[in-house]
Amino acid sequence: MDQLTLGLILYVVFLFSVTLHEAGHAWAALRGGDPTAYAGGQVTLDPRPHIRREPFGTVLVPLLGIAMSGFPIGWASTPYDPRWAYAFPRRAAWMALAGPAANLLLMLLAALLIRSGISAGVFLPGYVSVSELVVAAPGAGAVTTGIAMLVSGLYAMNLLLLVLNLIPIPPLDGSAAIGLILPEGTVRRLQIAMNQSGLALIGLLIAFVVIREAFWPIFVATLGLLFTGL
């Protein structure tokens, strides 16, 4: 399969994964009493409202990533009321965790499809690769090859989003999720500090360094579980 087709498959995986991630945030916020994201149309699996909110992070940057490295990377965001988060830090922490939880569910779904495909003889174990964890069985055809890349990318992409967003550095979800284990007064002071200008950019730069070192060992370790007994 040519690189353009592979890139488009990975972009579809990225867009779907990010959409579900942000919809998870929006749904959890609504359940917790903040209708901001719901009013903005974010409680949906339709990617269009998320693209309209972050066109650079959901379209331009991922496509540039595919052109430069063959792998899409980008971002999206969900609006929320900071006054609500300040008043209810525990609820805000659950909202933060809902995004990574959505990615965990997609990763587990991909794992189920991979195991089922191998058991059915449709897939074969592939390589330590974000797009070829499984490959089509001989003679399976181009469609099955594409599906194998799709489920491989779905697994790898959602593991990446899960690990990245659990790093406890602002503006990533992990920095808000720690509100579940800290006293509410401490969480409120952290919320004020995290809103300081420039801190988010510094946090993203640190997270980029961390994820470059941490992701691959985690990825390989999970593959040991994924392919156990195969």
N, C-alpha and C positions, 0 to 999 in steps of 0.2 A: 504494500500500500504506500502511495506517495506521501511525502511530508505534508503537503497542503491538506490532504484528506485527514491525516492523523491530527494535524493542528486544529482543524475544524471540529473533529470529534472531541478533542480535549477542551476546546472552548465551550462546546455544548455542556460537557460535564462540569466545567467551572461555573458557567452561568446558572445551571440548575442547582448546583451545590450551594452557591452563594445566595441564591434566591430563597432556598429552604432555610438556610442559616438566618437570614434577616427576617423571614416570615416567623421563625421561631421566636426571635426577640420580640417582634411586634405582638404576637399572640400572647406571650407571657406578660408583656406590659399591660395589655388589655385586661387579662385575667387579674392582674395585680392592681387595677384601678387607674391606669394611665391610658386614655384613648387616643393619645397624640398620633401614634403610628397608624392606628386603625383609621383615623380621620384622613390620614395621608394616603390611604390605600395600600399600606404595607402588609396587612394581614392577608396575604394571597400568594399562591404559587405562580401567578402570572409575573414573568420577569420585567414587564414593561414599567410598572411603577418604580421598581428598584433601579432600573436603567435611567429613568428620568431624573431620579434623585442623584445618582452618581454616574453620569455617562462616561467620565474619564476612567473611573475605577472598574467599571463593568464592561466597557467596550474598548476604548482606545488603548489603555495600558495592557490589558490581556492580549489583544491582537498584536501589539508591538512585542510583547514577550514571546509570542509564538514565532513571529518573524525573526527575532534575534536568537532565541534559545530553543525554540520548539515546544515550550511549555508556557501556558498562560498563568499569569499571576496578576492580582488586582485586589479590589476591595469594593465594599458597599457599606451602607450605613442605615440605621433605623432611628428616626427621630423619637425623642422622649422628653418629658417635662423634667428638667433638673430639680424643680421644687418638689415634685413627687418623689424623685430618687432620694433627695435629702430628707424628706419626711418619713420615707419607708425604705431604709437602706437594705433590709432583708429582702423585700420584694424586688428591689433593683438588682440585687445579687442573683436572684432566681431568673430575672429577665436576662442577665448577662450569660448565665449558664445555658439558657435555652438554645442559643445559637450553636455552640459546640455540641450540645446534645443532639441537635438535628444532624450534624455531621457524623456523629457516632452512629446514629441509626442508618444513615446512608452507607457508611463503611461496612456495617454488619450486613446490610442488604446485599452489597456487592460481594462480601465474603460468602454469603449463602448462595448467590448465583454462581460464583466461581466453583464452590464445592459441588453444587448440583450439576453444573456443566461437565466437570471432570468425571463425576460418577456416571453420568449418562453417556460418556464417550464423545461428547461434542467438543470439549476443550482438552488440552494437554497442559501440564505445568510448563511454564515458559521460563522467563529470566527474571533476575532482580532488576526490574525496570518499571517505571511508572506506567508504561503503556503495553507491556507484554508479560504481565504476571502469568497469564494463560495465553495460549495460542490455539488457533483452530486445529482440530484433528485433520489429518491428511484427507483431502477430497471433500472437505466440508464446504468450501466455496467462499466467495468474497464477503457475503453477508455475515457469515459466522465469524470470519476474520475481523470484520468491523465490530461485531458484538463483543468479541473477546477483548479488543482494545477498549471498548466502551466500559466494560465492567472492570477491567484493569485500572483504567484511568479513574473510575468512580471510587475504587478502593483507595488508591494512592492520593487522589486529590482531597478526599474527605479526611484521611488520616493527617495530611498536611494541615488542613484548616483546623482540625481538632487540636493538634499539638500546638500550632502557632497561637491560637486564640486562648489557650490555657496558660500561656506565659503570663505571670502576674506583673506585667509592666503596662502602664497606660500608653495608648488608649485601648489596648487589647482587653478582651472579655475577662481574662483572668484577674486583672487588677480590680474589677468590680465584684467578681465572684468571691473574693476573699472576705467580702462583707458577711458571708455566712458563718465565719469563724472568729471574727473580731468584734469587740464591743461596738455598739452603734455610735457612740461618741467618737471613737477612733475612726470609724468609717466616714463619718461626716467630715472630719478634719482632712482625711485623705481625698475626699471628693473635692474639697476646696483647693487643695494643693494640686490635684490632677487637672484642674481647669486653668492652671497658669499657662500663659502664652509660651509656646515653644516646647513645652514638656512633651506633648504628643509626638512631635517630630523626633525628638531625642529618643523617646521610647521605641518608636518604630525602627530607628537605626540600631538600637541595642538588640531588639527582637530579631532583626534580620541576621545579625551576627550569631545570635543564639541558635536560631533555627537552622542555619547552615551547618552548625556543628552537631546539633541534637537530632535532626530529623532522620538522617540516614541510618544511624544505629537503631533507632526506634522502629523504622520501617523494616529493616532486616529482621529484628527480633519478632515483630508481628507476623512476618512471613513464616517463621518457624511454627507459629501456632496455626496459621491459615492452612498450611500444607501438611500438618501432622497426620501421619498414617497414610499419606498418598505416595 
